[in-house]
Every structure is written in structure tokens, then in C-alpha cells.
Amino acid sequence: MINEFKIRKEDIKKELNEYERKKSQKEIYEDLNNRLLNLITLERKRSYENLKFFVQHYFDKFNLSDYKSIEIEFLDESMEIFLKNESGYDINVNSLSGGEKTALSLAIRLAIAQMLDIKFKIFILDEPTDGMDDERIESLGELFSNFIKYNQDYQLIIITHEEEIAQMGYHRIHLERKNNRSYISYV
């Protein structure tokens, strides 16, 4: 019986050593996992700040002087965007005019493209001036003009009804529908 107890004691020691080894590995894994989660959280926060900066940068190009800054709140799987007016009050995006929403939407798309350093060669914008007043259209025209000026490798294709925006183009294609037929002319 003593021999059996000695053998059992050795088996228990081996099991205990194996348990300690696994416990140590688990602690190492948990520590690495926590460090990785902290790094991801830090990178996510940095990305949010960059996005906010670039959205503000492009949004400012539209000369919407009623708004002092953009606040972006990131939730688990979504984000909330508020604009701060001169008095410091939050303005929900849903209460913006159509032109202001269009400007914000363009600012967000340009910011994401810049953040991701996406090397687009062609930008296609369908009615980017939808709902904008003349002042915003002029600001957008300047933004497009500067974009083309400083990014000559890129093509900007704009589908618009706004003559001011259309006149900016190097090549213009006029599309007109008459009697259920489409007619194309080069201007």
C-alpha cells in the first residue's frame, strides 16, 4: 500500500506541475490578450481623433459659419455626429438642412479616404450640391477646383444640374432626354 501511495503521490505531483504550467500559460495568454485589447483601444481612439480632425477640416471648407466644431461620439458599432454652434449647443445631424447634410456627408467621405490613404484615381460624385445654397455651391466648387489643381493624376467626374459646377470641368458632356430618347453632346 505504501508503494501505491508513493506512486499516487508522484502522479499527483505531476498533475500539480502540469496544472501550474497551464496556469502560468493562461496568465501569460491573459496578459498578452489584455495588452492587445489596450493597444486596439488606443489605436481606435487615435483613429477616431484623426477622423474627427479630417471631417472638421473638410467641413470647414464649406464655410458653414453657424457651426464651431464637429463632435463625433463612437459607440460600440455606430457613431453619433453632433455639430456645435457658436453658443456651444449640440445640433443633431438630423436637424441640418439638406445642403448641410450633403456637405457633412462629403466631408466624412473625403476624411475616410484621406485617413485610409486610399489612392483613388477616379472620384465620381452624383449631385454633390443637392440641397445646397449658392454660397455652399461656390465653396464646393473651390474645393473641387483645388482638388484638381493639387491632384492632377486624379479624375473627378461630377454629375450635376448646377451650371457653376459644370463649367469647372475640362470636358463637359451634356445629356438631355427628349421624346423618350437620350441625346449626348460635348460642350
C-alpha positions as CSV (number, residue, x, y, z in Angstrom):
1,M,0.0,0.0,0.0
2,I,2.8,2.4,0.8
3,N,4.2,1.8,-2.7
4,E,0.8,2.6,-4.2
5,F,0.6,5.8,-2.2
6,K,4.1,6.7,-3.3
7,I,3.1,6.1,-7.0
8,R,-0.1,8.1,-6.5
9,K,1.9,10.9,-4.8
10,E,4.2,11.1,-7.8
11,D,1.1,11.1,-10.1
12,I,-0.4,13.9,-8.1
13,K,2.9,15.9,-8.2
14,K,3.0,15.5,-12.0
15,E,-0.7,16.7,-12.2
16,L,0.1,19.6,-9.9
17,N,3.1,20.6,-12.0
18,E,1.1,20.3,-15.2
19,Y,-1.7,22.4,-13.6
20,E,0.9,25.1,-12.6
21,R,2.4,25.1,-16.1
22,K,-1.1,25.5,-17.6
23,K,-2.0,28.2,-15.1
24,S,1.2,30.1,-16.0
25,Q,0.4,29.8,-19.7
26,K,-3.1,31.0,-19.1
27,E,-1.8,34.0,-17.1
28,I,0.6,34.8,-19.9
29,Y,-2.1,34.5,-22.5
30,E,-4.5,36.7,-20.5
31,D,-1.7,39.3,-20.0
32,L,-1.0,39.3,-23.8
33,N,-4.7,39.5,-24.6
34,N,-5.2,42.5,-22.2
35,R,-2.2,44.2,-23.8
36,L,-3.6,43.6,-27.3
37,L,-7.0,44.9,-26.2
38,N,-5.4,48.1,-24.8
39,L,-3.4,48.6,-28.0
40,I,-6.6,48.2,-30.1
41,T,-8.4,50.6,-27.9
42,L,-5.6,53.1,-28.2
43,E,-5.5,52.8,-32.0
44,R,-9.2,53.1,-32.2
45,K,-9.1,56.2,-30.1
46,R,-6.4,57.7,-32.3
47,S,-8.3,56.8,-35.5
48,Y,-11.4,58.5,-34.1
49,E,-9.4,61.6,-33.3
50,N,-7.9,61.6,-36.9
51,L,-11.4,61.1,-38.4
52,K,-12.8,63.9,-36.4
53,F,-9.9,66.2,-37.4
54,F,-10.2,65.4,-41.1
55,V,-14.0,65.7,-41.1
56,Q,-13.7,69.1,-39.4
57,H,-11.1,70.1,-42.0
58,Y,-13.2,69.3,-45.0
59,F,-16.5,70.5,-43.4
60,D,-14.8,73.9,-42.7
61,K,-14.2,74.2,-46.5
62,F,-17.9,74.6,-47.0
63,N,-17.9,77.9,-44.9
64,L,-20.7,76.8,-42.6
65,S,-20.0,79.5,-40.1
66,D,-23.0,78.6,-38.0
67,Y,-21.1,75.6,-36.6
68,K,-18.0,75.9,-34.5
69,S,-16.9,72.3,-34.3
70,I,-17.9,68.7,-35.0
71,E,-18.3,66.2,-32.2
72,I,-18.2,62.6,-33.1
73,E,-19.2,60.1,-30.4
74,F,-18.2,56.5,-31.1
75,L,-20.4,53.8,-29.7
76,D,-19.9,50.0,-30.0
77,E,-21.0,49.6,-33.6
78,S,-22.0,53.1,-34.6
79,M,-21.2,56.7,-34.3
80,E,-23.2,59.8,-33.4
81,I,-22.3,63.1,-35.0
82,F,-23.2,66.5,-33.5
83,L,-22.3,69.9,-34.6
84,K,-21.6,72.6,-32.0
85,N,-22.9,76.0,-32.8
86,E,-21.4,79.3,-31.7
87,S,-23.3,79.1,-28.4
88,G,-21.8,75.7,-27.7
89,Y,-25.1,73.8,-28.1
90,D,-25.1,70.4,-29.8
91,I,-27.0,70.3,-33.1
92,N,-28.1,66.8,-34.2
93,V,-27.3,65.9,-37.8
94,N,-31.0,65.1,-38.4
95,S,-31.9,68.8,-37.8
96,L,-29.5,70.0,-40.6
97,S,-30.7,71.3,-43.9
98,G,-30.3,69.2,-47.0
99,G,-27.3,71.2,-48.1
100,E,-25.6,70.9,-44.7
101,K,-26.2,67.2,-44.7
102,T,-24.7,66.9,-48.1
103,A,-21.6,69.0,-47.1
104,L,-21.2,66.8,-44.0
105,S,-21.5,63.6,-45.9
106,L,-18.9,64.8,-48.4
107,A,-16.6,65.8,-45.6
108,I,-16.9,62.4,-44.0
109,R,-16.2,60.5,-47.2
110,L,-13.2,62.7,-48.0
111,A,-11.9,62.3,-44.4
112,I,-12.2,58.5,-44.5
113,A,-10.5,58.3,-47.9
114,Q,-7.6,60.5,-46.6
115,M,-7.3,58.6,-43.3
116,L,-7.1,55.2,-45.1
117,D,-4.7,56.8,-47.6
118,I,-6.7,55.3,-50.4
119,K,-5.2,56.2,-53.7
120,F,-8.3,56.7,-55.7
121,K,-7.7,57.7,-59.3
122,I,-11.3,58.5,-60.1
123,F,-13.9,60.2,-57.9
124,I,-17.5,60.1,-59.1
125,L,-19.9,62.4,-57.4
126,D,-23.6,62.3,-58.2
127,E,-25.4,65.6,-57.5
128,P,-22.9,66.6,-54.7
129,T,-24.6,70.0,-54.5
130,D,-28.0,68.6,-53.7
131,G,-29.8,70.9,-51.3
132,M,-27.0,73.5,-51.1
133,D,-27.5,77.2,-51.4
134,D,-25.3,79.3,-53.8
135,E,-22.7,80.1,-51.2
136,R,-22.2,76.4,-50.4
137,I,-22.1,75.5,-54.1
138,E,-19.4,78.1,-54.6
139,S,-17.4,76.7,-51.6
140,L,-17.8,73.2,-53.1
141,G,-16.6,74.5,-56.5
142,E,-13.5,75.9,-54.8
143,L,-12.9,72.6,-53.0
144,F,-13.2,70.7,-56.3
145,S,-11.0,73.2,-58.2
146,N,-8.2,73.0,-55.5
147,F,-8.5,69.2,-55.5
148,I,-8.0,69.0,-59.3
149,K,-5.2,71.6,-59.1
150,Y,-3.2,69.7,-56.5
151,N,-4.1,66.1,-57.6
152,Q,-3.5,66.1,-61.3
153,D,-3.3,62.3,-61.5
154,Y,-6.9,62.0,-60.4
155,Q,-10.1,62.3,-62.4
156,L,-13.2,64.0,-60.9
157,I,-16.4,63.0,-62.6
158,I,-19.4,65.1,-61.4
159,I,-23.0,64.5,-62.3
160,T,-24.8,67.8,-61.7
161,H,-27.6,70.2,-62.7
162,E,-25.6,73.1,-61.4
163,E,-24.1,75.2,-64.2
164,E,-21.5,76.8,-62.0
165,I,-20.1,73.3,-61.1
166,A,-20.4,72.0,-64.6
167,Q,-18.4,75.0,-66.0
168,M,-15.4,74.0,-63.9
169,G,-14.9,70.8,-65.9
170,Y,-12.2,70.4,-68.5
171,H,-14.6,68.2,-70.5
172,R,-18.3,68.5,-70.3
173,I,-20.9,66.1,-71.5
174,H,-24.4,67.3,-71.7
175,L,-27.1,64.7,-71.5
176,E,-30.7,65.6,-72.5
177,R,-33.8,63.5,-72.8
178,K,-36.4,64.3,-75.5
179,N,-39.2,62.1,-76.7
180,N,-38.0,59.1,-74.7
181,R,-34.5,59.3,-76.2
182,S,-31.3,60.5,-74.7
183,Y,-29.1,62.9,-76.6
184,I,-25.4,63.4,-75.7
185,S,-23.4,66.5,-76.7
186,Y,-19.9,67.6,-75.8
187,V,-19.7,71.1,-74.6
